[in-house]
């Protein structure tokens, strides 16, 4: 019995798990999929970046180099790669610009992580080190930043121009940048100076003309013509405007039913009742002095009928119908009026007042402009023009990025150099810091520093310059203390990028580093994919 016991192996108190191969394969697959997404948008980084033509399933074609738009339209199936799509959306929400940069940085960090993992460093150690490095990077960027006052309109315009320089419509940046700055400064509320709601800036797109014809309208623009089928007015001075959410048409029964009319006298009675019903409504409207009606779109019945349009034209009331439900809030805020849901609540104090409401011919159609609004809310409208739909759509996306850049500067009033200067400076300072750290941490931070060089490298590569020579020269300049030395893509050399007016908000750079690191850390710590069916 004793001999048998001795032959049995001693059972260990703890269980050991040996199969790490699957975990490594999952990690590698995730990282490779995410890097493939980053590589797809890498060529569109910077002023000389290429554009992408995206053909959607429904036959729509989009030409853009906005990272968030490209990734949004891509059909990404791999879950880790989807995280990079969400990453660009997060950057778009946080800063509005730098959507390509954030994905390229994440791709470079993942490449460094693969190398670190192959050296046997544990993912948790790499993850913690990346977190420390990103906090340090934000401190370095903040120390580099230049404070800015909102009264300094020139600096705001420079920042907006920098964000537009990488876009398809970059040749129009001299027009679009001041337009973006003026519209944001107009909607800033003095009571909440650090908050800008971009929903207060409405962008109306209209085919015809060129992007040069884009204009800022301090008032309202409706991308539709006035309803004057019955000869109603198309221009109204000293307008009293009502926004109504009810219909000026005969009421319908709640249930589907048909009425059989057996003779003409009954038919006359029905028509007479309808006429009296509509006339009664129009008299109440006219009694308040209202002369312009904005009617909300209705799915229940026609907002206006031919008969009601005829009587409204006789009463000299201008009608704009089919106003979308989601536009009502913007319109009432702009006109400083209240929407009216029932004819019984129609009061003069609920009306908005404007100097002029007129129908204007534009392109191949007509629009309605409302100008000279009294007690106007803090809103503004931008009318974007273009020779074709692709240009208009890209102009709108570019303008959105420029608006976001100015919003970033309102939120966090610091500017930082562009052109790869902050990334190289970060790389240099983090590289120096890594030498002070002990053990694996220093090794990981050094890899983080090397990954940041991808931005200047890609900028140079996309501009057709020699990336290795450019990045080496940049390192030398920064080592000599020129912290604002960056790549001047137009001249094809390294210059002081602040003097060249290539600037961006601090918030764009800090959020790009923070969000990219967060995403990479999450991908890194995934060691298995479990399919639940």
Residue pairs with C-beta under 8 A, 6 or more apart in sequence:
22 528
23 527
23 528
24 117
26 526
26 527
26 528
26 529
27 117
27 123
27 524
27 526
27 527
28 114
29 78
29 80
30 78
30 79
30 80
30 523
30 526
30 529
31 80
31 110
31 111
31 113
31 114
31 523
31 524
33 78
33 80
33 81
34 78
34 80
34 81
34 83
34 84
34 106
34 107
34 110
34 523
35 107
35 110
35 111
36 81
37 71
37 74
37 76
37 81
37 84
37 85
37 103
37 107
38 84
38 103
38 104
38 106
38 107
38 108
38 110
39 107
40 70
40 74
41 52
41 67
41 70
41 71
41 100
41 103
41 104
42 100
42 104
42 107
42 458
43 49
43 50
43 462
44 50
44 51
44 52
44 65
44 67
44 70
44 100
45 100
45 101
45 104
45 166
45 455
45 458
45 459
45 462
46 166
46 458
46 459
46 462
46 463
46 489
47 165
47 166
47 170
47 463
47 489
47 490
48 459
48 462
48 463
48 464
48 489
49 65
49 100
49 166
49 462
50 65
50 462
51 63
51 64
51 65
51 168
52 63
52 64
52 65
52 70
53 61
53 62
53 63
54 61
54 62
54 63
54 64
54 69
54 70
54 73
54 74
55 61
56 62
56 73
61 390
62 69
62 73
62 390
62 393
63 168
63 390
63 394
64 70
64 168
64 393
64 394
64 397
65 100
65 166
65 167
65 168
66 99
66 100
66 167
66 394
66 397
66 398
66 401
67 88
67 91
67 99
67 100
67 101
67 102
67 103
68 88
68 89
68 91
68 92
68 99
69 397
70 100
71 84
71 85
71 88
71 89
71 99
71 103
72 85
72 88
72 89
74 85
76 82
76 84
76 85
79 529
80 523
80 526
83 519
83 522
83 523
84 103
84 106
84 107
84 519
86 519
87 102
87 103
87 106
87 515
87 516
87 519
88 99
88 100
88 102
88 103
90 515
91 98
91 99
91 101
91 102
91 511
91 512
91 515
92 99
92 404
94 507
94 511
94 515
95 404
95 405
95 408
95 505
95 507
95 508
95 511
95 512
96 400
96 401
96 403
96 404
96 405
96 407
96 408
96 508
97 163
97 401
97 404
97 405
97 408
97 504
97 505
97 508
98 504
98 508
98 509
98 511
98 512
101 455
101 508
101 512
102 511
102 512
102 515
102 516
103 516
104 454
104 455
104 458
105 451
105 452
105 454
105 455
105 512
105 513
105 516
106 516
106 519
106 520
107 454
108 451
108 452
108 453
108 454
109 130
109 448
109 451
109 516
109 517
109 520
110 520
110 523
111 451
112 447
112 448
112 450
112 451
113 126
113 447
113 520
113 524
115 447
116 126
116 443
116 444
116 447
117 123
117 126
121 440
121 443
121 444
123 524
123 525
123 527
124 525
125 440
125 441
125 444
126 444
126 524
127 521
127 524
127 525
128 441
129 440
129 441
129 444
129 445
129 448
130 444
130 448
130 517
130 520
130 521
130 524
131 517
131 521
132 441
132 445
133 430
133 444
133 445
133 448
133 449
133 517
134 448
134 513
134 514
134 517
134 518
136 430
136 433
136 445
137 426
137 430
137 448
137 452
137 513
138 510
138 513
138 514
140 425
140 426
140 429
140 430
141 416
141 422
141 426
141 506
141 509
141 510
141 513
142 414
142 506
142 510
144 416
144 417
144 422
144 425
144 483
145 414
145 415
145 416
145 506
146 414
146 415
146 416
146 498
147 413
147 414
147 415
148 155
148 156
148 409
148 413
148 414
148 415
149 413
150 156
150 185
150 188
150 193
150 409
150 410
150 413
153 181
153 185
155 415
155 503
156 181
156 185
156 406
156 409
157 177
157 178
157 181
158 177
158 501
158 502
158 503
159 405
159 406
159 409
159 415
159 503
159 504
159 505
160 173
160 176
160 177
160 178
160 180
160 181
160 402
160 405
160 406
161 173
161 174
161 177
161 501
162 405
162 418
162 501
162 502
162 503
162 504
163 398
163 401
163 402
163 404
163 405
163 504
164 170
164 172
164 173
164 176
164 177
164 398
164 401
164 402
165 173
165 502
167 173
167 394
167 397
167 398
167 401
168 391
168 394
168 398
169 176
169 211
169 391
169 394
169 395
169 398
172 211
172 212
172 214
172 395
175 211
175 212
175 214
176 211
176 214
176 395
176 398
176 399
176 402
177 402
179 214
179 215
179 216
179 382
179 399
180 399
180 402
180 403
180 405
180 406
181 406
182 216
183 201
183 216
183 380
183 382
183 403
184 196
184 201
184 403
184 406
184 407
184 410
185 406
186 218
186 378
186 380
187 196
187 197
187 200
187 201
187 378
187 379
187 380
188 196
188 378
188 410
189 195
189 378
193 410
194 410
194 411
195 410
195 411
196 406
196 407
196 410
196 411
198 400
198 403
198 404
198 407
199 330
200 330
200 333
200 377
200 378
200 379
200 380
201 379
201 380
201 381
201 382
201 403
202 221
202 330
202 379
202 380
202 381
202 382
203 381
203 382
203 384
203 396
203 399
203 400
204 221
204 223
204 367
204 381
204 382
204 383
204 384
205 223
205 384
205 386
205 392
205 393
205 396
206 223
206 362
206 363
206 365
206 367
206 383
206 384
206 385
206 392
207 363
207 364
207 385
207 386
207 388
207 389
207 392
208 362
208 363
208 364
208 385
208 387
209 362
209 363
209 385
209 386
209 387
210 385
210 386
210 387
211 384
211 385
211 386
211 391
211 395
212 385
213 385
214 382
214 383
214 384
214 385
214 395
215 382
215 383
216 380
216 381
216 382
216 383
217 369
217 371
217 380
217 381
217 382
217 383
218 371
218 373
218 376
218 380
218 381
219 334
219 354
219 369
219 370
219 371
219 372
219 373
219 376
219 381
220 331
220 334
220 335
220 369
220 370
220 373
220 381
221 367
221 368
221 369
221 370
221 381
221 383
222 320
222 323
222 367
222 368
222 369
222 370
223 367
224 320
224 322
224 366
224 367
224 368
225 234
225 359
225 365
225 366
225 367
225 368
226 232
226 233
226 234
226 318
226 319
226 320
226 359
226 366
226 368
227 304
227 309
227 319
227 320
227 321
228 234
228 309
228 313
228 318
228 319
229 306
229 309
230 306
230 309
230 310
230 312
230 313
231 313
232 309
232 312
232 313
232 316
232 317
232 318
232 319
233 291
233 313
233 316
233 317
233 318
234 318
234 358
234 359
235 318
235 356
235 357
235 358
235 359
236 291
236 292
236 318
236 356
236 357
236 358
237 355
237 356
238 353
238 355
239 291
239 292
239 318
239 353
239 354
239 355
239 356
239 357
239 370
240 288
240 289
240 290
240 291
240 292
240 348
240 351
240 352
240 353
241 290
241 292
241 293
241 294
241 335
241 337
241 351
241 352
241 353
241 354
241 357
241 370
242 285
242 288
242 290
242 292
242 293
242 294
242 337
242 340
242 346
242 350
242 351
242 352
243 294
243 296
243 323
243 328
243 331
243 332
243 335
243 337
243 338
243 339
243 340
243 352
244 293
244 294
244 295
244 296
244 339
244 340
244 341
244 346
245 296
245 328
245 339
245 340
245 341
246 340
246 341
246 342
246 343
247 295
247 298
247 300
247 301
247 302
247 303
247 304
248 278
248 281
248 282
248 293
248 295
248 303
248 304
248 305
248 308
248 312
249 278
249 301
249 302
249 303
249 304
249 305
249 308
250 274
250 277
250 278
250 305
251 277
252 300
252 301
259 270
261 267
261 270
274 307
275 307
278 305
278 307
278 308
278 311
279 311
281 308
281 343
282 308
282 311
282 312
282 315
282 317
284 343
284 346
285 293
285 315
285 317
285 343
285 346
286 315
286 317
288 346
288 347
288 348
288 351
289 348
289 351
290 317
290 346
290 348
290 351
291 316
291 317
291 318
292 317
292 318
292 319
292 320
292 354
292 357
293 312
293 317
293 318
293 319
293 320
294 320
294 323
294 331
295 303
295 304
295 319
295 320
295 321
295 322
295 323
296 303
296 323
296 324
296 325
296 328
296 339
297 303
297 321
297 322
297 323
297 324
297 325
303 321
303 322
304 312
304 319
304 321
309 319
312 319
318 357
320 368
323 331
328 339
330 379
332 338
332 339
332 352
333 377
333 379
334 373
334 376
334 377
334 379
335 352
335 353
335 354
335 370
335 373
335 376
335 377
336 352
336 373
336 374
336 375
336 376
336 377
337 350
337 351
337 352
338 350
340 346
340 350
352 373
352 374
353 373
353 374
353 375
354 370
354 371
354 372
354 373
354 374
355 371
355 372
355 373
355 374
356 369
356 370
356 371
356 372
357 368
357 369
357 370
358 368
358 369
359 366
359 367
359 368
360 366
360 367
360 368
360 369
363 385
367 383
382 399
384 392
384 395
384 396
384 399
385 392
386 392
386 395
405 504
405 505
405 508
408 505
408 506
408 507
408 508
409 415
409 505
409 507
411 507
412 505
412 506
412 507
414 505
414 506
414 507
415 503
415 504
415 505
415 506
416 422
416 503
416 504
416 505
416 506
416 509
417 483
417 484
417 486
417 497
417 498
417 502
417 503
417 504
418 486
418 497
418 502
418 503
418 504
419 456
419 459
419 486
419 487
419 488
419 489
419 497
419 500
419 502
420 455
420 456
420 459
420 460
420 474
420 486
420 487
421 474
421 478
421 483
421 484
421 485
421 486
421 497
422 509
423 452
423 453
423 454
423 455
423 456
424 452
424 453
424 456
424 471
424 474
424 475
424 478
424 485
424 486
425 478
425 483
426 449
426 452
426 513
427 449
427 450
427 452
427 453
427 475
428 449
428 475
428 478
428 479
430 445
430 446
430 448
430 449
430 452
431 446
431 449
431 450
433 445
434 442
434 443
434 445
434 446
434 449
435 442
436 442
437 445
453 471
456 467
456 470
456 471
456 474
456 486
456 487
457 467
457 470
457 471
458 467
459 487
459 489
460 466
460 467
460 470
460 471
460 487
461 467
463 487
463 489
463 492
465 487
465 492
470 487
470 494
473 494
474 485
474 486
474 487
474 494
477 485
477 494
478 485
482 496
484 496
484 497
484 498
484 499
485 494
485 495
485 496
485 497
486 494
486 495
486 496
486 497
486 502
487 494
487 497
488 494
488 495
488 497
488 500
488 502
497 503
